[in-house]
Amino acid sequence: MSSSGKVLMPWIVLGAALLFSVAFVLVADPEAQAVHAAESAGLTDVNVEGWAWFGCGEDDDFRYNVSATNINGSHVDATVCCGVIKSCTVRY
């Protein structure tokens, strides 16, 4: 192996490890991400009801139906759509 290959190899390994770590963090707990997105939208008492088969776009990797309380104190049902590359969206 040439000297330039010896210098380049640790950077390749480090880059691959970093990419894997970021991907793992992004998808580590999608239900927690859905709850966080709903709470960020002003909802409280958020409960994940299950997987949402409809209501999200094709770029969304995780889709959850949630029930929660809105800022007026009313019960609402919503769908939280999240993608690995994009952030989450709350849809009513």
C-alpha positions in Angstrom: 0.0 0.0 0.0 1.3 3.4 -0.9 1.9 6.1 1.8 -1.0 8.1 0.5 -3.3 5.1 0.9 -2.2 4.6 4.5 -3.0 8.3 5.2 -6.4 8.1 3.5 -7.7 4.9 5.1 -8.3 6.3 8.6 -10.3 9.1 7.1 -12.4 6.7 5.1 -13.1 4.6 8.2 -13.8 7.7 10.3 -16.2 9.0 7.7 -18.1 5.7 7.4 -18.4 5.5 11.2 -19.7 9.1 11.4 -22.2 8.5 8.7 -23.5 5.3 10.4 -23.7 7.2 13.8 -25.8 10.0 12.3 -28.1 7.6 10.5 -28.6 5.6 13.7 -29.5 8.7 15.7 -32.0 9.8 13.1 -34.0 6.6 13.2 -33.2 5.4 16.8 -36.6 6.2 18.2 -39.1 7.4 15.6 -42.1 7.3 18.1 -40.2 9.7 20.4 -39.6 12.0 17.4 -43.3 11.9 16.6 -44.2 12.9 20.2 -41.6 15.6 20.2 -43.0 17.0 16.9 -46.5 17.0 18.2 -45.4 18.8 21.4 -43.5 21.3 19.4 -46.7 22.0 17.5 -48.4 23.0 20.8 -50.1 19.7 21.6 -50.0 18.2 25.1 -50.8 14.7 26.5 -49.6 13.2 23.3 -50.3 9.5 22.8 -49.0 7.5 19.9 -52.0 5.4 18.7 -50.2 3.4 16.0 -48.8 3.4 12.5 -50.6 5.7 10.0 -51.2 3.9 6.7 -52.5 7.0 5.0 -52.1 10.8 5.3 -48.3 11.2 4.7 -46.2 11.8 1.6 -44.0 9.3 -0.2 -40.9 10.9 1.2 -42.0 10.2 4.8 -40.4 7.1 6.4 -42.3 7.1 9.7 -46.0 7.8 10.1 -47.9 7.8 13.3 -51.5 8.5 14.4 -51.5 10.5 17.6 -54.2 11.7 19.9 -53.5 14.8 22.1 -54.9 17.9 23.6 -54.6 21.2 21.7 -54.0 24.7 23.2 -57.7 25.2 23.6 -58.1 22.1 25.7 -59.9 20.1 23.0 -59.1 16.5 22.1 -57.5 16.2 18.6 -56.4 13.4 16.4 -53.4 14.0 14.1 -50.9 12.3 12.0 -47.2 12.9 12.4 -45.1 12.3 9.3 -41.3 12.1 9.6 -38.5 11.4 7.2 -34.9 10.4 7.8 -33.7 13.3 5.6 -36.5 15.8 6.5 -38.1 16.9 9.8 -41.5 15.9 11.0 -44.8 17.4 10.0 -48.0 17.3 12.1 -51.2 17.0 10.0 -54.7 17.3 11.3 
